[in-house]
Amino acid sequence: MSENHSLLRVRKTDYICDHCSEGCMMYSGSSMVTATAVRIYYHRCEICGVQVAFPAAYPKIEYIQEANQ
């Protein structure tokens, strides 16, 4: 078996609080699956403390493979 190397870029996506427009929403570590089999993730604003649920956990981290050079 041989190794294969790729360059990756990391992209972080924050969700800014809709309530105070200052803090970032942080995933609380709690989630649930709805009756329609959709997972929702509970978040809390780091500034004002408002709690909301989203279909993704924030901050969201994505790894993007760069084109081979």
N, C-alpha and C positions, 0 to 999 in steps of 0.2 A: 504494500500500500504506500502511496506517496502523499506528500503534503501539498496543499494548494493555498496560496496566500492571496488575499484581496485587501485593498485599501477601503476603509469605511469612513464615512462621515457620520457624526452624531448630531441629531436634531432634537432639541428639547422644545416642547410646546407647553406653555403655561396658559391657564384660563384665568383671566382677570375677573374679579367679583363684579357681578351685575348690580349688586346692591350699593356698595361703597365706591366702586371704580378705582380702588387703590390696591387692595390685597390680592394675592393669588389664592386660588382654590387648591386646597391640599386634600388628597385622598385620606380618609379617616381609617382605612384598613377594613372597613365593613362594606359588604355588598349583598345583593340578593338577586334571585332569578324570578322574573315576573311570570304570570300565568301564560304569557305568549312566548316563554323561553328566551327572554331578553335579560341579560345581566345588567344591573344598574349599580353604580358605585357611589357611595356617600362621601361628600366633601364638606369641608369647613373652611371659611375664609380666615386667613391668618391675621387679618386686621380687625374686622368687625364681628367675626364669629358666626355669620349667617350660615345655615346648613342647606345644602341642595344635593340633588342626585343627578348624575350624568351617565350616558351609556359608555363612557371611557374613563379611565383613571388618570388624573392629572397630578403632577406634571407628567406628560406623555413623552417617552423617549423612543425615538426611531433611529434605526441604523440603515444608512443608505450606501449601497455599494457604488464606488466610483468606477468609471470606465477604465479599462486597462490601457496603459500607455506604453 
